[in-house]
Amino acid sequence: MAGQTVIAGIVCLFVLTLASEKRILLNDPAYVSQQLTHLQSELQELRVKAGNQEQTVTTLQQTVSDLQQTVTNQQSVIMKMAQESGKGVVYSRWGRKDCPAGNDTQLVYSGFAGVSHYTSPGGAADTLCMPPEPVWGPGKTKLHVSKHMSMARNMKIQACLVCQT
């Protein structure tokens, strides 16, 4: 009988050891206190994470709002341009400093004539009216400032402007 008690005690101890890893023993105040402290620290970490996520959501909502406003503004500009696009013709004037009077003609920009050298492959086929401060793309540019000889034998940059009626 004593041998059976020892075996039963060992089995019972083995079962309690396995069970203690999965269950909280309510009769051990130190273990309960340790588990409560652990849960409180996890709760605090989760509160901090939730606060950070709320801040991120607020920032993202503001970004979305700003982008929606930008899209709305761009759509109104596009609509305005579409309405105005059929109202006239855009053309270049060479060697002039103003658009012709009348006909609701407006100056788009004034600048200088840009040309490609006849030996440069990949350049412009026609003379272009370049803005005063052109934004050049990447790579080597194939355009040069067009100059013409005046009656006084001085080289002058050829002026141009772009007008819209």
C-alpha positions in Angstrom: 0.0 0.0 0.0 2.9 2.3 0.8 4.3 1.7 -2.7 1.1 2.7 -4.3 0.9 5.9 -2.3 4.4 6.9 -3.4 3.6 6.2 -7.1 0.3 8.1 -6.8 2.1 11.1 -5.2 4.7 11.1 -8.0 2.0 11.0 -10.7 0.0 13.7 -8.8 3.2 15.9 -8.6 3.9 15.4 -12.3 0.3 16.4 -13.2 0.5 19.5 -11.0 3.8 20.5 -12.6 2.4 20.3 -16.1 -0.8 22.0 -15.0 1.1 24.9 -13.3 2.5 26.0 -16.6 -1.0 26.4 -18.1 -3.1 27.5 -15.1 -2.9 30.2 -12.4 -2.9 28.7 -9.0 -5.1 30.9 -6.9 -3.8 29.6 -3.6 -0.3 31.0 -4.2 -0.4 34.8 -3.5 3.2 35.4 -4.8 2.4 33.8 -8.1 -0.9 35.7 -8.4 0.9 38.9 -7.6 3.6 38.2 -10.2 1.0 37.4 -12.9 -1.0 40.5 -12.0 2.1 42.7 -12.3 2.9 41.1 -15.7 -0.6 41.7 -17.0 -0.5 45.3 -15.8 2.8 45.9 -17.7 1.4 44.3 -20.8 -1.7 46.5 -20.5 0.5 49.6 -20.2 2.4 48.6 -23.3 -0.8 48.0 -25.2 -2.1 51.5 -24.1 1.1 53.1 -25.4 0.9 51.3 -28.7 -2.8 52.2 -29.0 -1.9 55.9 -28.4 0.8 55.8 -31.0 -1.6 54.2 -33.5 -4.2 56.9 -32.7 -1.6 59.6 -33.4 -0.6 57.9 -36.7 -4.3 57.6 -37.7 -4.8 61.3 -37.0 -1.7 62.2 -39.0 -2.8 60.0 -41.9 -6.4 61.4 -41.8 -4.9 64.9 -42.1 -2.7 63.8 -45.0 -5.7 62.3 -46.8 -7.7 65.5 -46.2 -4.8 67.6 -47.6 -4.5 65.4 -50.7 -8.3 65.5 -51.3 -8.1 69.3 -51.2 -5.2 69.2 -53.6 -7.1 66.9 -56.0 -10.1 69.2 -55.8 -8.0 72.3 -56.6 -6.4 70.5 -59.5 -9.7 69.3 -60.9 -11.0 72.9 -60.8 -7.9 74.1 -62.6 -8.3 71.3 -65.2 -12.0 72.2 -65.7 -11.1 75.9 -66.1 -8.4 75.1 -68.6 -10.7 72.8 -70.6 -13.3 75.5 -70.8 -10.7 78.1 -71.9 -8.9 75.7 -74.3 -11.4 76.1 -77.1 -11.4 79.9 -77.0 -8.5 80.6 -79.4 -5.2 79.9 -80.9 -1.7 79.9 -79.4 1.0 81.2 -81.7 4.6 82.6 -81.7 5.7 86.0 -82.9 9.3 86.5 -83.9 11.3 89.7 -83.3 8.4 91.4 -81.5 8.0 92.6 -77.9 4.2 92.6 -77.6 1.1 90.7 -78.9 -1.1 92.5 -81.5 -3.7 94.8 -80.0 -7.4 93.7 -80.2 -9.0 90.4 -80.6 -8.6 89.6 -76.9 -5.0 88.6 -77.5 -3.0 87.8 -74.4 0.7 87.4 -73.8 1.5 83.8 -72.6 5.3 84.5 -72.2 8.1 86.3 -73.9 11.5 84.8 -74.5 14.2 84.0 -77.2 14.5 81.8 -80.2 16.1 78.4 -79.7 17.4 76.4 -82.5 19.4 73.2 -83.1 22.6 73.2 -85.0 22.1 71.5 -88.4 24.8 68.9 -87.5 23.2 68.0 -84.2 21.2 64.7 -84.3 18.1 64.6 -82.2 17.6 68.4 -82.1 14.6 70.5 -82.8 13.4 70.6 -86.5 12.0 74.1 -86.2 12.9 77.2 -84.3 11.3 77.2 -80.8 10.2 80.2 -78.7 12.0 79.4 -75.4 10.9 81.0 -72.1 13.4 83.4 -70.4 14.5 80.7 -67.9 14.0 77.3 -69.6 14.0 74.2 -67.4 16.3 71.8 -69.2 15.7 68.1 -68.9 18.3 65.5 -68.1 21.1 64.8 -70.5 22.8 67.0 -73.1 20.6 69.7 -74.6 20.6 70.1 -78.4 19.2 73.7 -78.4 21.2 76.9 -78.8 20.2 80.6 -78.6 19.4 81.9 -82.1 21.3 85.1 -83.0 20.9 87.2 -86.1 23.0 89.8 -87.6 21.5 93.3 -87.5 22.0 96.0 -90.1 24.7 97.4 -87.8 26.6 94.1 -88.0 25.9 93.3 -84.3 24.8 89.9 -83.2 21.5 90.1 -81.4 19.5 87.4 -79.7 16.3 86.9 -81.6 13.3 87.8 -79.4 10.0 86.0 -79.5 6.7 85.8 -77.7 3.9 83.4 -77.4 0.4 84.9 -77.7 -3.1 83.4 -77.3 -6.3 84.8 -78.7 
